[in-house]
């Protein structure tokens, strides 16, 4: 099994949940990144737990990454990296509105699409020059997360085949946004092919103990630590063949890899 070795990583939605879990795991790696950028809308807000980690880790930088400040964020990160490029962009930020289909509104649809679908695309556009620079400065011709990668966190809530937990939470705006986010990954892999960096989407788990995970009702079976640990193990082994390509798994409707960390802790590729 390979080892994830990146000089720099940026994680959005890092104030709590899966994003905070990614930051913690990256900082705890045997060879942690020289720079970990924790993207939050409000780094000083009461819910931004990641700010406490910044006091202990000088290589952790808080970064505002709301849609209005994306270009400024890319410029700030670029200055910190001093020409070396960004190895890993994890687009994790996401929100859900637990509406029934009859109660969906323009406001909720717009907010969810902005966070879950539009913002990841804008972030990827803004950080593309830094990702390209990292890919060009890394040895070898193959793709890997150690070289340069965009990782979009999706969900099987957007699976057209399974329509996961529909009876528990309809949340049509969230589901539609995640369908778009996965296809976005496919578009990136084709449109950015010449930049030679890897693209993939992840389904973090079939129920994870985060605010979003509890929206479906009941107690989610998987901890954030287990979910993130499993995803990082998979990330460390991804290569050219895994970059937004079809593969075996539960579904066949999305032509892009998604990866699941199910309650049984068997880390395996799926197509949601």
SULPENOR-V682219 format. One record per residue. SS is DSSP state (~ for helix, > for strand, _ for the rest). NEAR is the number of other C-alpha atoms within 8 Angstrom. D_CENTER is the distance of its C-alpha to the mean C-alpha in Angstrom with 2 decimals. Layout:
((SS & NEAR & D_CENTER) (SS & NEAR & D_CENTER))
//
This chain:
((_ & 4 & 21.75) (_ & 5 & 20.15) (_ & 7 & 18.94) (_ & 10 & 15.86) (_ & 8 & 17.59) (_ & 13 & 15.93) (_ & 10 & 17.83) (> & 13 & 15.04) (> & 14 & 11.36) (> & 12 & 9.68) (> & 16 & 7.13) (_ & 13 & 7.33) (_ & 16 & 8.69) (_ & 19 & 10.18) (_ & 15 & 13.48) (_ & 12 & 13.22) (~ & 11 & 11.82) (~ & 13 & 8.67) (~ & 14 & 7.77) (~ & 13 & 11.41) (~ & 13 & 11.42) (~ & 11 & 9.18) (~ & 12 & 11.61) (~ & 8 & 14.54) (~ & 10 & 13.98) (~ & 10 & 13.54) (~ & 10 & 16.68) (_ & 7 & 18.47) (_ & 7 & 18.18) (_ & 4 & 21.71) (_ & 5 & 20.95) (_ & 11 & 18.44) (_ & 13 & 17.13) (_ & 8 & 19.76) (> & 11 & 17.39) (> & 15 & 14.28) (> & 13 & 13.36) (> & 16 & 12.22) (> & 15 & 11.42) (> & 15 & 13.31) (_ & 8 & 15.53) (_ & 7 & 18.40) (_ & 13 & 18.28) (_ & 6 & 21.84) (_ & 6 & 21.50) (_ & 5 & 22.71) (_ & 6 & 19.40) (_ & 13 & 17.67) (_ & 10 & 18.18) (~ & 12 & 16.43) (~ & 11 & 19.52) (~ & 7 & 21.61) (~ & 9 & 19.76) (~ & 12 & 20.46) (_ & 7 & 24.13) (_ & 6 & 24.03) (_ & 8 & 21.86) (_ & 7 & 23.16) (_ & 9 & 20.30) (> & 11 & 17.82) (> & 10 & 17.82) (> & 11 & 17.00) (> & 10 & 15.86) (> & 12 & 16.25) (_ & 12 & 13.60) (_ & 9 & 15.09) (~ & 7 & 15.91) (~ & 5 & 19.42) (~ & 9 & 18.65) (~ & 13 & 16.04) (~ & 7 & 18.84) (~ & 7 & 20.29) (~ & 11 & 17.10) (~ & 10 & 16.92) (~ & 8 & 20.62) (~ & 8 & 20.41) (~ & 9 & 17.84) (~ & 11 & 20.04) (~ & 8 & 23.09) (~ & 6 & 21.76) (~ & 10 & 20.85) (_ & 7 & 24.36) (_ & 7 & 23.90) (_ & 9 & 21.84) (_ & 16 & 18.62) (_ & 16 & 14.91) (_ & 16 & 13.77) (> & 15 & 10.02) (> & 12 & 7.57) (> & 12 & 3.96) (> & 13 & 3.60) (_ & 13 & 3.44) (_ & 10 & 7.16) (_ & 8 & 9.17) (_ & 9 & 12.88) (_ & 9 & 15.45) (_ & 9 & 19.16) (_ & 8 & 21.18) (_ & 11 & 23.81) (_ & 10 & 26.10) (~ & 8 & 26.43) (~ & 5 & 29.75) (~ & 6 & 28.39) (_ & 11 & 25.46) (_ & 6 & 26.08) (~ & 6 & 25.39) (~ & 6 & 24.10) (~ & 10 & 21.53) (~ & 11 & 20.45) (~ & 8 & 20.14) (~ & 8 & 18.16) (~ & 16 & 15.60) (~ & 12 & 15.35) (~ & 9 & 15.14) (~ & 12 & 12.14) (~ & 15 & 10.19) (~ & 14 & 11.52) (~ & 9 & 13.55) (~ & 11 & 11.75) (~ & 11 & 8.75) (~ & 9 & 11.79) (~ & 10 & 13.81) (~ & 10 & 11.47) (~ & 10 & 11.30) (~ & 7 & 15.06) (~ & 10 & 15.82) (~ & 10 & 14.25) (~ & 8 & 15.50) (~ & 8 & 18.78) (~ & 11 & 17.34) (~ & 15 & 15.24) (~ & 13 & 18.48) (~ & 12 & 20.50) (~ & 14 & 18.60) (~ & 14 & 19.01) (~ & 7 & 22.65) (_ & 8 & 23.32) (_ & 7 & 22.14) (_ & 6 & 24.81) (_ & 4 & 24.96) (_ & 4 & 24.16) (_ & 6 & 21.61) (_ & 12 & 17.86) (_ & 14 & 15.71) (_ & 16 & 12.79) (_ & 11 & 15.76) (_ & 13 & 16.82) (_ & 17 & 14.02) (> & 14 & 10.72) (> & 13 & 7.96) (> & 12 & 4.93) (> & 15 & 3.91) (> & 11 & 3.47) (> & 14 & 7.19) (_ & 11 & 10.34) (~ & 11 & 13.83) (~ & 10 & 15.11) (~ & 15 & 14.95) (_ & 13 & 17.00) (_ & 7 & 20.25) (_ & 7 & 22.11) (_ & 7 & 21.40) (_ & 10 & 20.89) (_ & 8 & 19.65) (_ & 9 & 21.53) (_ & 7 & 23.20) (_ & 5 & 26.23) (_ & 7 & 24.34) (_ & 12 & 22.19) (_ & 11 & 22.58) (_ & 12 & 20.08) (~ & 10 & 20.55) (~ & 13 & 18.72) (~ & 16 & 15.44) (~ & 11 & 16.11) (~ & 9 & 17.04) (~ & 13 & 14.04) (~ & 14 & 11.76) (~ & 11 & 14.39) (~ & 9 & 14.17) (~ & 12 & 10.41) (~ & 13 & 11.00) (~ & 11 & 14.13) (~ & 10 & 12.58) (~ & 14 & 10.88) (~ & 12 & 14.44) (~ & 8 & 16.01) (~ & 10 & 14.10) (~ & 12 & 15.20) (~ & 7 & 18.68) (~ & 7 & 18.99) (_ & 9 & 17.70) (~ & 9 & 19.45) (~ & 5 & 21.90) (~ & 7 & 19.52) (_ & 10 & 18.97) (_ & 16 & 15.32) (> & 14 & 13.14) (> & 14 & 10.68) (> & 14 & 9.04) (> & 15 & 7.37) (> & 14 & 7.14) (> & 14 & 9.31) (_ & 14 & 9.14) (_ & 12 & 12.88) (_ & 11 & 15.97) (_ & 10 & 16.30) (> & 14 & 14.66) (_ & 14 & 16.56) (_ & 9 & 14.59) (~ & 7 & 16.08) (~ & 9 & 14.42) (~ & 10 & 15.58) (~ & 12 & 19.08) (_ & 8 & 19.36) (_ & 9 & 20.42) (_ & 7 & 23.40) (_ & 5 & 24.55) (_ & 6 & 22.91) (_ & 10 & 19.65) (_ & 8 & 20.55) (> & 13 & 17.64) (_ & 9 & 16.89) (~ & 12 & 13.62) (~ & 7 & 15.09) (~ & 9 & 15.75) (~ & 14 & 12.43) (~ & 13 & 10.52) (~ & 9 & 13.61) (~ & 11 & 13.60) (~ & 14 & 10.17) (~ & 9 & 11.26) (~ & 10 & 14.55) (~ & 9 & 13.34) (~ & 9 & 11.39) (_ & 13 & 14.70) (_ & 10 & 16.61) (_ & 12 & 14.93) (_ & 11 & 17.35) (~ & 9 & 18.75) (~ & 6 & 19.43) (~ & 9 & 15.86) (_ & 13 & 14.54) (_ & 13 & 14.21) (_ & 9 & 17.51) (_ & 9 & 19.20) (_ & 10 & 19.88) (_ & 9 & 21.62) (_ & 9 & 20.42) (_ & 7 & 20.98) (_ & 10 & 20.66) (_ & 9 & 21.55) (_ & 9 & 20.50) (_ & 11 & 17.20) (_ & 12 & 17.83) (_ & 16 & 14.44) (_ & 17 & 13.19) (> & 13 & 11.17) (> & 14 & 11.59) (> & 14 & 13.11) (> & 16 & 14.26) (_ & 11 & 17.29) (_ & 10 & 19.77) (_ & 5 & 21.90) (_ & 8 & 19.43) (_ & 7 & 19.96) (> & 11 & 16.83) (> & 7 & 17.25) (> & 11 & 15.87) (> & 13 & 16.33) (_ & 17 & 16.44) (_ & 15 & 15.83))
//
